[in-house]
Amino acid sequence: MLVKSFGSAVQGIDAITITIEVTVSRGIKFHIVGLPDSAVRESQQRIDSALRETGYRLPGYKVIINMAPADIRKEGSAYDLPLAIGILAASEQIKPDKLEHYIIMGELSLDGSLLPIKGVLPIAIKARADGFDGFILPKQNAKEAAVVDKLKVFGAENIKEVIDFFDGRGELEQTTVDTRKVFYDDVMQTDIDFADVKGQENVKRALEVAAAGGHNIIMIGAPGSGKTMLAKRIPSILPPFTLHEALETTKIHSVSGQLDSNTSLMTHRPFRSPHHTISDVALVGGGTYPQPGEISLAHNGVLFLDELPEFKRTVLEVMRQPLEDRKITISRAKFSVEYPASVMLVSSMNPCPCGYYNHPTRACVCAPGMVTKYLNRISGPLLDRIDIHLEVIPVPFEKLSTEPPGETSKEVRQRVITARQIQANRFKDIEGVHCNAQMSSKQLRTYAQPNKAGSEILKTAMEKLGLSARAYDRILKVARTIADLENNDDIQAHHLSEAIQYRSLDRENWGEQ
């Protein structure tokens, strides 16, 4: 008897429906075809044990399973459940009538219980798009799949519950989630606040400008000056997720298996802080069977690289294209996958190997030339993609002990949201440009032309401070954001003056000992 059940394969952050054709005939062998990997081929042993524990058995005949389309590689143990149900239906141990209406996915334990799987959200989205009535999966993943409306989601604890459902002897409990309520109840909440940071008002201002325009930023300062503390608070001043952004980001974390069973939808922008020993594949994604890297897991949020010069040169260089294109394309001989990577890069570094160059109270003990050599670990093309260079000076004890709390993240965020709305209106007819940091040179000439006084200040700064040519466009982009924060259509002299302050590393005399 030939029976079809349905599963799904994840490629990139999208899913493809897999038709599992099972036929049982005379003979004694068990065959799985259709490009299965080792985990899928090993499913026979898990299915055999799980069925025996629940009072069923593999048929003592020849079983042929085809997983179509046959040219797409099937990976992982999540196909255990649809394979088992297909075998039972083909061997007439259960009724096959309802199989065509459901996507079925789940890994089987030897005792028949169901274990959680990865990539549930894109599978659920594809199931709804293909017109399936429901999605049957492990109970631990049910909340994640239930985010997708107009699709019935049934979480099961073991294969016996699924068998009874298809055989008409029991019902599965439907999981429902009010997506919009979950999203809007939590989207504005934050556990950390800018008010926790004493002093550093100039740095907070620079971070506000960076958040308002989506600018990449690097902070240079001595150990203990507060660089990491400030960086961790940046998501609290970024505009809250839109529902579309939340779904897109949740899909990436779902594919990589980063969501826990209590999370149905990500409501806060991600903050990823990989260690400097990370490999280039772990950062941008890839591997034999490609998975999202840290830069994709930070999509729509913040990628924080602490101690930037300590990262391997190859790791830093592979970021150049993703920062520009805001996506990652991973190519293999037979296929390629694309992951989104629209991040705000926030990085920090010590000014020199000892950490105390330009420190107000401690002397730098590095040999002559070491400051420049340390900075040269970061290539010019990568620095070219960082709009704001900021020196962070340690806060003296008097301010730490007596300074009153500063502005809250909520107050700063409101100004950032207003500035982003101005930019959204400005770029509404330009595809792929949503904030000032994404402007091209052509768009700069249209939207970021300074007035006469501003042009004079910029010219003087370029000559007197020895600013590099690459700093010119960056200064204009940042000045445009500062003007937006003031709701000003024109870029004026004081906007450019502030933007020029944020280019420390472009000055010819920076790092001279």
Buried (B, 14 or more C-beta within 10 A) or exposed (E): EEBBBBBBBBBBBBBBBBBBBBBBEEEEEBEBEBBBBEBBEBBBEBBBBBBBBBEBEBBEBBBBBBBBEEEBBBBBBBBBBBBBBBBBBBBEBBEBEBBEEBBBBBBBBEEBBBBBBBBBBBBBBBBBEEEBEBBBBBBBBBBBBBBBEEBBBBBBBBBBBBBBBBBEEEEBEEBEBEBEEBBEEBBEEBEBBBBBBBBBEBBBBBBBBBBBBBBBBBBBBBEEBBBBBBBBBBBBBBBBBEBEBBBBBBBBBBBBEBBEBEBBBBBBBBBBBBEEEBBBBBBBBBEEEBBBBBBBBBBBBBBBBBBBBEBBEEBBBBBBBBBEEBBBBBEEEEEEBBBBBBBBBBBBBBBBBBBBBBBEEEEBEBEEEBBEBBBEBBEEEBBBBBBBBBBBBBBEEEEEEEBEEBBBBBEBBEBBBBBBEBBEEBBEEBEEBBBBBBBEEEBBEEBBEBEEEBBEBBEEBBEEBEBBEBBBBBBBBBBBBBBBBEEEEEBBBBBBBBBBBBBBBBBEEBBEE
